[in-house]
Amino acid sequence: MKKPYNPATEKPYYVDEKGARQYNYSSTIFYLQHKGREKFGSHFRIHKEDLPIISKLLVYFTKCENLYEKHGIDPNKGILLAGPIGCGKTTLMTLMLDFTFAVNHFTIRSTRAIAAEFYEEGYCILQKYSNNQKIYCLDDLGVEQNMKYYGNECNTVAEILLNRYDAHTKTGVVTHATTNLSASDLELLYGNRLRSRMRELFNLISFPNDSPDKRK
C-alpha cells in the first residue's frame, strides 16, 4: 500500500527521463499549504476560491507548457497579479518562489522601498532595477509616491517599467508585479502610454473584486 504524501519530506513532483518535472496537482496544493505555514504561521491555509488563480500561477512558474493555452498564459510575459487589499497577492508570489527554476527565479521588491531608495541614492536606482536581466516582482504597484532627488521629481516605478519594457522587447527580460489598483486606476496613475506597454509586459491574473481581506 502506497504511503500518504508527506509535504514536509517530499517534493510534489518527480523528474522524468527527459529531466522535466512532472507535478501531481493534489500533492502540490498540500505542499503549497505546508510551505505557507512554514513561512507565514500555522494560521495559513489555501482557500478553495483561490484555486483557479493558484492553478494559473503554478502553470506559469512550473513551465507546464501543455496547459498554457487552457489558462491563457503567454510564457514570454511576466505576471501582473491584481486584487483587493489583503487578498493574498504577495503571499502567493512569495510561495511561487518554491516552484521556480534557476532561469525564472525572481526577487520581490516593494515599490515603496524602490521609491525610498531613489530618494536616498538618486538616478542610479533606475539603472539598478532597469538595465539587467534579473527578474523582479514589483510589489504593490501604484502605492509608491513620486520622489524628489535634489529637487527633481521622478515617478521612479513608471520609469523602471518603461525601461524594463524596452529591455523586454530587445532581450525578453521578464517583470512581475502585484497591485491593488484596477486597469483604469493604473492608467490614471501612469498614463496611457505605460498602460498599453503593460499589456505587452504582463499576463493579467485577477482576484475577484469582492475577495475578502485574509489578514483580518
C-alpha positions as CSV (number, residue, x, y, z in Angstrom):
1,M,0.0,0.0,0.0
2,K,1.4,3.4,-1.0
3,K,2.1,5.7,1.9
4,P,0.3,9.1,2.0
5,Y,2.2,12.1,0.5
6,N,4.2,14.0,3.2
7,P,4.9,17.6,2.1
8,A,7.4,18.0,4.9
9,T,9.8,15.4,3.4
10,E,8.8,15.0,-0.3
11,K,8.6,17.3,-3.3
12,P,5.3,17.4,-5.1
13,Y,6.8,16.2,-8.4
14,Y,9.1,13.6,-9.9
15,V,11.7,14.1,-12.6
16,D,11.1,12.1,-15.8
17,E,13.6,10.5,-18.1
18,K,14.0,13.8,-20.0
19,G,14.8,15.7,-16.9
20,A,11.4,17.5,-16.7
21,R,9.4,17.9,-13.5
22,Q,6.1,16.1,-13.5
23,Y,3.7,17.5,-10.8
24,N,0.9,15.9,-9.0
25,Y,-1.7,18.6,-8.5
26,S,-3.1,17.4,-5.2
27,S,0.3,16.9,-3.8
28,T,1.3,20.4,-5.0
29,I,-1.6,22.0,-3.1
30,F,-0.7,20.1,0.1
31,Y,3.0,21.2,-0.4
32,L,1.9,24.8,-1.0
33,Q,-0.1,24.9,2.2
34,H,2.8,23.3,4.1
35,K,5.3,25.9,2.8
36,G,2.7,28.6,3.6
37,R,2.6,27.5,7.2
38,E,6.3,27.4,7.4
39,K,6.7,30.9,6.1
40,F,3.6,32.7,7.5
41,G,2.5,30.7,10.5
42,S,0.1,27.9,11.4
43,H,-3.0,30.1,10.6
44,F,-2.1,29.9,6.9
45,R,-4.4,27.9,4.6
46,I,-5.3,27.5,1.0
47,H,-8.7,28.9,0.2
48,K,-10.9,26.9,-2.2
49,E,-12.0,30.0,-4.0
50,D,-8.3,30.9,-4.8
51,L,-7.6,27.6,-6.5
52,P,-8.2,28.9,-10.1
53,I,-5.7,31.7,-9.5
54,I,-3.2,29.4,-7.8
55,S,-3.6,26.9,-10.8
56,K,-2.7,29.7,-13.3
57,L,0.4,30.7,-11.2
58,L,1.6,27.1,-10.9
59,V,1.2,26.5,-14.7
60,Y,3.3,29.6,-15.4
61,F,6.0,29.1,-12.8
62,T,6.4,25.4,-13.2
63,K,6.5,25.9,-17.0
64,C,3.7,23.4,-17.7
65,E,3.6,24.1,-21.5
66,N,0.7,21.8,-22.3
67,L,-1.6,23.9,-20.1
68,Y,-0.5,27.4,-21.3
69,E,-3.3,27.7,-23.8
70,K,-6.0,26.4,-21.5
71,H,-5.2,29.0,-18.8
72,G,-4.5,31.9,-21.3
73,I,-0.8,32.1,-20.3
74,D,1.9,33.7,-22.5
75,P,5.2,32.3,-21.2
76,N,7.1,35.2,-22.7
77,K,5.3,37.8,-20.5
78,G,5.5,38.3,-16.7
79,I,2.7,38.1,-14.2
80,L,0.6,41.0,-13.0
81,L,-1.4,39.7,-10.0
82,A,-4.2,42.1,-9.2
83,G,-6.8,42.2,-6.4
84,P,-8.1,43.9,-3.4
85,I,-6.0,44.7,-0.3
86,G,-5.2,41.6,1.8
87,C,-6.5,39.0,-0.7
88,G,-3.1,37.3,-0.7
89,K,-1.2,38.5,-3.7
90,T,2.2,39.0,-2.1
91,T,1.8,35.8,-0.2
92,L,1.2,33.7,-3.3
93,M,4.0,35.3,-5.2
94,T,6.3,34.5,-2.3
95,L,5.2,30.9,-2.3
96,M,5.7,30.7,-6.1
97,L,9.5,31.1,-5.4
98,D,9.5,27.4,-4.3
99,F,8.3,26.4,-7.8
100,T,10.7,28.3,-10.0
101,F,13.8,27.1,-11.8
102,A,17.1,28.9,-11.9
103,V,16.1,30.5,-15.2
104,N,12.8,32.1,-13.9
105,H,13.7,32.7,-10.3
106,F,12.8,36.3,-9.2
107,T,13.3,38.8,-6.4
108,I,10.3,40.6,-4.8
109,R,10.8,44.3,-4.0
110,S,8.1,46.7,-2.8
111,T,7.6,49.8,-4.9
112,R,7.7,51.9,-1.7
113,A,11.2,50.6,-1.0
114,I,12.3,51.3,-4.5
115,A,11.0,54.9,-4.3
116,A,12.7,55.3,-0.9
117,E,16.0,54.1,-2.5
118,F,15.6,56.7,-5.2
119,Y,15.1,59.4,-2.6
120,E,18.3,58.3,-0.8
121,E,20.6,57.4,-3.8
122,G,19.2,59.1,-6.9
123,Y,19.1,58.1,-10.5
124,C,21.4,55.1,-10.1
125,I,18.4,53.3,-8.7
126,L,16.7,53.4,-12.1
127,Q,19.7,51.6,-13.6
128,K,19.8,49.1,-10.7
129,Y,16.2,47.9,-11.5
130,S,16.2,48.5,-15.2
131,N,19.4,47.6,-17.0
132,N,20.0,43.9,-16.2
133,Q,18.4,40.5,-16.9
134,K,17.4,39.9,-13.2
135,I,13.7,39.2,-12.8
136,Y,11.9,41.4,-10.3
137,C,8.4,41.3,-8.9
138,L,7.4,44.9,-8.2
139,D,5.2,44.5,-5.2
140,D,2.2,46.9,-4.6
141,L,2.4,48.7,-7.9
142,G,0.8,52.1,-7.7
143,V,1.1,52.8,-3.9
144,E,4.5,54.5,-4.2
145,Q,4.9,58.3,-4.2
146,N,6.7,60.4,-6.7
147,M,10.1,61.2,-5.1
148,K,12.5,64.2,-5.5
149,Y,16.2,63.9,-5.7
150,Y,18.0,67.3,-5.5
151,G,14.7,69.0,-6.4
152,N,14.0,66.8,-9.5
153,E,10.7,64.9,-9.2
154,C,10.6,61.4,-10.6
155,N,7.9,58.7,-10.9
156,T,10.5,56.1,-10.2
157,V,8.5,52.9,-10.8
158,A,7.0,54.3,-14.0
159,E,10.5,54.9,-15.4
160,I,11.6,51.5,-14.3
161,L,8.6,49.9,-16.0
162,L,9.3,51.8,-19.2
163,N,12.9,50.8,-19.2
164,R,12.1,47.2,-18.5
165,Y,9.5,47.3,-21.3
166,D,12.3,48.4,-23.7
167,A,14.6,45.6,-22.3
168,H,11.7,43.1,-22.8
169,T,11.3,44.0,-26.4
170,K,15.1,43.7,-27.0
171,T,16.1,40.7,-24.8
172,G,12.9,39.2,-23.5
173,V,13.6,40.1,-19.9
174,V,10.6,39.4,-17.7
175,T,9.0,41.5,-15.0
176,H,6.3,40.6,-12.4
177,A,4.1,42.8,-10.3
178,T,1.3,42.9,-7.8
179,T,-1.3,45.7,-7.5
180,N,-4.4,46.7,-5.6
181,L,-5.4,49.0,-8.5
182,S,-7.7,48.4,-11.4
183,A,-6.6,48.9,-15.0
184,S,-8.2,52.3,-15.2
185,D,-6.6,53.4,-11.9
186,L,-3.2,52.3,-13.3
187,E,-3.8,54.3,-16.4
188,L,-4.7,57.4,-14.4
189,L,-1.5,57.0,-12.3
190,Y,1.0,56.1,-15.0
191,G,-0.7,57.3,-18.2
192,N,-2.0,55.6,-21.3
193,R,1.5,55.2,-22.8
194,L,2.7,52.9,-20.0
195,R,-0.6,51.2,-19.6
196,S,-0.5,50.0,-23.2
197,R,3.0,48.7,-22.7
198,M,1.9,46.9,-19.6
199,R,-0.4,44.8,-21.7
200,E,2.7,43.6,-23.6
201,L,4.7,43.0,-20.4
202,F,2.2,41.1,-18.3
203,N,-0.2,38.2,-18.1
204,L,-3.0,39.7,-16.0
205,I,-4.3,37.4,-13.3
206,S,-7.0,38.9,-11.1
207,F,-8.7,38.1,-7.8
208,P,-12.5,38.9,-7.8
209,N,-13.3,42.4,-6.6
210,D,-15.2,41.0,-3.6
211,S,-12.3,38.9,-2.4
212,P,-12.1,39.2,1.4
213,D,-9.1,40.6,3.4
214,K,-7.4,37.5,4.7
215,R,-5.4,39.4,7.2
216,K,-8.5,40.3,9.3
